[in-house]
Amino acid sequence: MSRLLYFGEPSKEISDKYEAPCNIHASIVCNLKPGMLFSEMFECVKKQYAKFGYPKEWRNHFQGAIIGYILADSIIFLSNKAKVKAKQVFDWFITRKFQSTKTI
């Protein structure tokens, strides 16, 4: 969880903006398969954002990548050669920007 706080019952707008990244993330995890090109995975990420009504949201932040002994590097998504390997670990940063008009 990152910067998520709401007091009371959230509105439909807030609930939708919360559920969209959760569903996008779940779809990415389900679609990620060994042998898949990272560039294909990135296209999947973009399609999922569009499917949930946020076609340009992926441009607003780093989406994540493999983790471990190297830093997560988005350049790997642009490679036409790099492929997902079995037992590889990923760190995804699927989010939806939302600014509330409410203040506390």
KAPE-V434879 format. One record per residue. N is the residue number from 1. RES is the residue in three letters. SS is DSSP state (hx for helix, st for strand, lp for the rest). NEAR is the number of other ideal C-beta (glycine too) atoms within 8 Angstrom. D_CENTER is the distance of its C-alpha to the mean C-alpha in Angstrom with 2 decimals. Layout:
# KAPE-V434879
n=N res=RES ss=SS near=NEAR d_center=D_CENTER
n=N res=RES ss=SS near=NEAR d_center=D_CENTER
This chain:
# KAPE-V434879
n=1 res=MET ss=lp near=2 d_center=13.31
n=2 res=SER ss=lp near=4 d_center=13.25
n=3 res=ARG ss=lp near=3 d_center=15.67
n=4 res=LEU ss=lp near=6 d_center=15.98
n=5 res=LEU ss=lp near=4 d_center=19.58
n=6 res=TYR ss=lp near=6 d_center=21.54
n=7 res=PHE ss=lp near=4 d_center=25.21
n=8 res=GLY ss=lp near=4 d_center=26.52
n=9 res=GLU ss=lp near=3 d_center=25.15
n=10 res=PRO ss=lp near=7 d_center=22.08
n=11 res=SER ss=lp near=6 d_center=22.62
n=12 res=LYS ss=hx near=5 d_center=21.09
n=13 res=GLU ss=hx near=6 d_center=19.14
n=14 res=ILE ss=hx near=11 d_center=17.61
n=15 res=SER ss=hx near=9 d_center=17.06
n=16 res=ASP ss=hx near=9 d_center=15.36
n=17 res=LYS ss=hx near=10 d_center=12.99
n=18 res=TYR ss=hx near=11 d_center=12.28
n=19 res=GLU ss=hx near=8 d_center=12.13
n=20 res=ALA ss=hx near=12 d_center=9.85
n=21 res=PRO ss=hx near=11 d_center=6.54
n=22 res=CYS ss=hx near=8 d_center=8.46
n=23 res=ASN ss=hx near=10 d_center=9.33
n=24 res=ILE ss=hx near=14 d_center=6.24
n=25 res=HIS ss=hx near=10 d_center=5.31
n=26 res=ALA ss=hx near=8 d_center=9.06
n=27 res=SER ss=hx near=10 d_center=9.42
n=28 res=ILE ss=hx near=14 d_center=7.57
n=29 res=VAL ss=hx near=8 d_center=9.76
n=30 res=CYS ss=hx near=6 d_center=12.64
n=31 res=ASN ss=hx near=8 d_center=12.63
n=32 res=LEU ss=lp near=9 d_center=12.47
n=33 res=LYS ss=lp near=6 d_center=16.20
n=34 res=PRO ss=lp near=8 d_center=18.63
n=35 res=GLY ss=lp near=5 d_center=20.06
n=36 res=MET ss=lp near=10 d_center=17.14
n=37 res=LEU ss=st near=11 d_center=16.89
n=38 res=PHE ss=hx near=13 d_center=13.87
n=39 res=SER ss=hx near=11 d_center=14.44
n=40 res=GLU ss=hx near=8 d_center=14.27
n=41 res=MET ss=hx near=14 d_center=10.92
n=42 res=PHE ss=hx near=11 d_center=9.63
n=43 res=GLU ss=hx near=8 d_center=11.62
n=44 res=CYS ss=hx near=11 d_center=10.12
n=45 res=VAL ss=hx near=13 d_center=6.57
n=46 res=LYS ss=hx near=10 d_center=8.86
n=47 res=LYS ss=hx near=8 d_center=10.99
n=48 res=GLN ss=hx near=12 d_center=8.78
n=49 res=TYR ss=hx near=13 d_center=8.17
n=50 res=ALA ss=hx near=9 d_center=11.93
n=51 res=LYS ss=hx near=7 d_center=12.85
n=52 res=PHE ss=lp near=9 d_center=11.90
n=53 res=GLY ss=lp near=7 d_center=13.75
n=54 res=TYR ss=lp near=10 d_center=11.57
n=55 res=PRO ss=lp near=7 d_center=12.33
n=56 res=LYS ss=lp near=7 d_center=12.27
n=57 res=GLU ss=hx near=9 d_center=9.59
n=58 res=TRP ss=hx near=9 d_center=7.50
n=59 res=ARG ss=hx near=4 d_center=10.84
n=60 res=ASN ss=hx near=7 d_center=10.93
n=61 res=HIS ss=lp near=5 d_center=9.30
n=62 res=PHE ss=lp near=6 d_center=8.57
n=63 res=GLN ss=lp near=12 d_center=5.30
n=64 res=GLY ss=st near=9 d_center=7.22
n=65 res=ALA ss=st near=12 d_center=9.96
n=66 res=ILE ss=st near=11 d_center=12.99
n=67 res=ILE ss=lp near=8 d_center=14.83
n=68 res=GLY ss=lp near=6 d_center=18.49
n=69 res=TYR ss=lp near=2 d_center=21.40
n=70 res=ILE ss=lp near=7 d_center=19.63
n=71 res=LEU ss=lp near=3 d_center=17.22
n=72 res=ALA ss=lp near=10 d_center=13.58
n=73 res=ASP ss=lp near=8 d_center=14.25
n=74 res=SER ss=hx near=9 d_center=12.33
n=75 res=ILE ss=hx near=6 d_center=15.72
n=76 res=ILE ss=hx near=10 d_center=15.34
n=77 res=PHE ss=hx near=11 d_center=13.11
n=78 res=LEU ss=hx near=7 d_center=16.20
n=79 res=SER ss=lp near=10 d_center=18.61
n=80 res=ASN ss=lp near=4 d_center=20.40
n=81 res=LYS ss=lp near=5 d_center=21.77
n=82 res=ALA ss=lp near=7 d_center=19.25
n=83 res=LYS ss=st near=9 d_center=18.40
n=84 res=VAL ss=lp near=11 d_center=16.52
n=85 res=LYS ss=lp near=6 d_center=19.23
n=86 res=ALA ss=lp near=4 d_center=20.15
n=87 res=LYS ss=lp near=4 d_center=19.50
n=88 res=GLN ss=lp near=9 d_center=17.04
n=89 res=VAL ss=lp near=7 d_center=14.75
n=90 res=PHE ss=st near=9 d_center=11.10
n=91 res=ASP ss=st near=9 d_center=9.21
n=92 res=TRP ss=st near=9 d_center=5.41
n=93 res=PHE ss=lp near=8 d_center=4.81
n=94 res=ILE ss=lp near=10 d_center=2.52
n=95 res=THR ss=lp near=8 d_center=6.00
n=96 res=ARG ss=lp near=9 d_center=8.85
n=97 res=LYS ss=lp near=6 d_center=11.96
n=98 res=PHE ss=lp near=6 d_center=15.01
n=99 res=GLN ss=lp near=4 d_center=18.48
n=100 res=SER ss=lp near=6 d_center=21.03
n=101 res=THR ss=lp near=4 d_center=24.60
n=102 res=LYS ss=lp near=4 d_center=25.94
n=103 res=THR ss=lp near=4 d_center=27.24
n=104 res=ILE ss=lp near=3 d_center=28.79
